[in-house]
Amino acid sequence: MVTGRLCWVPLLLVLGVGSGSGGGGGSRRRRLLASKVNKHKPWIETSYHGVITENNDTVILDPPLVALDKDAPVPFAGEICAFKIHGQELPFEAVVLNKTSGEGRLRARSPIDCELQKEYTFIIQAYDCGTGPQETDWKKSHKAVVHIQVKDVNEFAPTFKEPAYKAVVTEGKIYDNILQVEAVDEDCSPQYSQICNYEIVTTDVPFAIDRNGNVRNTEKLSYDKQRQYEILVTAYDCGQKPATQDTLVQVDVKPVCKPGWQDWTKRIEYQPGSGSVPLFPSIHLETCDGAVSSIQITTELQTNYIGKGCDRETYSEKSLQKLCGASSGIIDLLPSPSAATNWTAGLLVDSSEMIFKFDGRQGAKIPDGVVPKNLTDQFTITMWMKHGPSPGVRAEKETILCNSDKTEMNRHHYALYVHNCRLVFLLRKDFDQADTFRPAEFHWKPDQICDKEWHYYVINVEFPVVTLYMDGATYEPYLVTNDWPIHPSHIAMQLTVGACWQGGEVTKPRFAQFFHGSLASLTIRPGKMDSQKVVSCLQACKEGLDINSLESLGQGIKYHFNPSQSVLVMEGDDIGNINRALQKVSYINSRQFPTVGVRRLKVSSKVQCFGEDVCISLPDVDAYVMVLQAVEPQITLHGTDRFWRPTAQFESAKGVTLFPDIKIVSTFTKTEAPGALKTTAPKSAVFEEMLHNLDFCDILVLGGDLDPKQECLELNHSELHQRHLDATNSTAGYSIYGVGSMSRYEQVLRHIRYRNWRPAALEARRFKLKCSELNGRYTSNEFNLEVSVLHEVRVSDKEHVNHLIVQPPFLQSVHHPESQTSIQRSSVVPSIATVVIIISVCMLVFVVAMGMYRVRIAHQHFTQESEAAKEAEMDWDDSALTITVNPMEKHGAPGRGEDETEEEEEEDLSSSSSDSEGSDEEYGVGRGGHGQGGAAQAQLEWDDSTLPY
């Protein structure tokens, strides 16, 4: 086709040259010729393929846009005037570059965006110039199809579909694909719209990524080493254009799934007084997708190393017996060492509790008279015991309690011992009680005998029936050995604890069959045993496990507590219900002052699965409760610490009340901030009162023991029994013991009396009072009291007093007329001296009489008040006994020096420091004679501080 076109061109040129020579007539001829020769349509290719780069206007067509016409070289008819595109709103236009050659061009009328449209297809036709310049009679070619592709430009960067990606992996595994990141590109072409590469930007991480965005780990991850990784990833399109913003990939490492309990705290703190505190409020079970059909949970509070197996009250056994309502008559065989109970002084004692440790080398003899020689057919033995397996292959008897012959023989009358983890009770009657073959040994073998933990034992004897109560549960003897009774004899018996006494058949009496373990509260009580309620109270624990809201456990949960509430067993078939049930398990301690320290917790689980031989195994939960220090009380005793009483009150049957106004107050310190606003000022201490019990008060005599021949301390037993307290009295003091409130102890102490039926030889008595709570764990201050004797002025001879009061006969000479006294000058001097002496004696007699009168009046007044049972505080001084001294004595009397007079004036008859040996001289009784000589030698010294002059 192209070749034919080239062949037509010379012809057109020839025609054109030839026609040009004709001038105007030639033009007419050309038009005429053209109309005759425009017989053909232009011709173009039937299809075109073009490419245009976006944001450009040039379209490159293949083949090029050229229109041919067979009418050429005829002007107009053989020329191409236009290319027309058929289609609406097409962004292209076709222009004619050369009418003669028919070349054209396709171009964009507006910017082309590949992202909006990648391809265009339309129809194009070519038009010749017709018959003339007026564009008339144009002929058009056939329709050609033009297909144009838009060439993309890499103008967009890749973007990730998600701003961040997160995955969870298990430690210790290599993953082929942890997760996949994905980026996209808005470019239209496959070259620029496809992502050809991904890359990890963060360095030094054990991860890699492939060209498809798959992230994997390059090494095994460790949960303990690092629990989370954060890495940045970028993407590249196939034009190597990177993403504008990196994406974050977060990989969490979890430990290898191990079935067990999750979300529990190892340490649980307990503040005293908090009540019931949940132990595991958020705990739940992880089964690792195991098919669990049922589960049994055992929660155990381990307190075998605290006291007697738990945090019990550390009162004496007698006090606990009273608190639980036990009958009287209980004999404590292991009391705290004291002057009255000294047989336990050589034993190993745990200072925090009244616990005695026996190491296999110690025993204690119970003194005669503590326990009746012959027990009745009914008696009870109680004790706390912690015992382990016996050392050695061949175990020997370990004696707890033994009553054997003291001398000559080694017969055991009754005994309680451990042998091969059996508890054995031996009881042999005398022949005079029965002469028949009868039970002698009773055996029990519970597992608790040798588990090295504390248990409470009660052996109740109602012969011939012997029953063991251990931790409140009843155990019957599984073996009874019968024997003949013991032949009666007059050999004394020895009761021992911790070993058995061998007094005969040995060269030297000694202990044997020693006990290995710990004992506490070992008692024996003749008579019938107390009720089961009392036994349960005695072994009750002050701390234990608890369940908050039993109603919310649901019907699918079964639970069971042991008697001491230290073990809780729960069972269920639904994991959710089991989780909620365990979350409600709590710890409670009802002691006001609990023992500080650790209480270990252990939660063990047994799991059953659906039809599987091997089921999952759950590890135990090991935690502990830390009981914090309680607010310690400060027990304070206060009252009158010094007073005087007359001798008559010491001698009376009521005696002198020592503590008439004693007050016991217990406080604790509470710190408070100075204000609501946060300041740097120090906190102020606030003292608040606290009510709690006391368990003993001791009144000790200071300055030597009491002399039982002339003095004692007394208290009515009714005062004790009404307040459920006991007391012991000795020359060293008075002890009140038993659990009681502070007000009870106050009431009893206010009735303690001191009597002395020889107070004349006594100046003062000093006492010390001290009280405590929990066997000395909290003690009060030492309250010191001094009681002094108020000595009275006594004259033993009434005639002597009357003789002093009666005027002497020669006193009349003072009233003689002056004329008679002035007759004889030679007798004036002796007469004046005589008058002065007589006047002084008279005034002295008058002063003595008035002083004695005042003393008797004061004494009578005090006696009336004391007889009216007024036992309030009475502080005595000597102000009421001040007697005016003879003013003439200040000028000196005949025969007395000035120094002697001043020394006598300084002394005070009412002073508590005056001794009784000199009282006879001071009061003029039995020393000297009657009349002036007796009066002068009486040496009465009186306080003249009240004289008006």
PyMOL commands that set and color helices and strands:
alter all, ss='L'
color gray80, all
select helices_A, chain A and resi 2-20+23-37+190-193+317-323+342-344+447-450+532-538+550-553+575-583+647-651+717-722+742-749+759-761+798-805+809-815+818-821+825-867+879-881+887-891+898-906+919-923+931-937
alter helices_A, ss='H'
color red, helices_A
select strands_A, chain A and resi 47-53+59-62+80-86+92-98+103-108+119-128+144-151+159-160+164-170+179-180+183-184+195-200+207-209+214-217+228-237+247-254+260-262+267-270+276-278+284-286+292-302+331-332+348-350+355-359+364-366+378-386+398-405+412-419+422-427+438-444+454-462+465-470+473-475+479-483+493-497+500-502+510-512+516-526+543-547+558-561+567-572+585-589+597-609+621-627+634-638+642-646+656-657+663-672+684-689+693-702+711-714+726-730+733-741+753-756+764-773+778-779+783-790
alter strands_A, ss='S'
color yellow, strands_A
deselect
rebuild
show_as cartoon
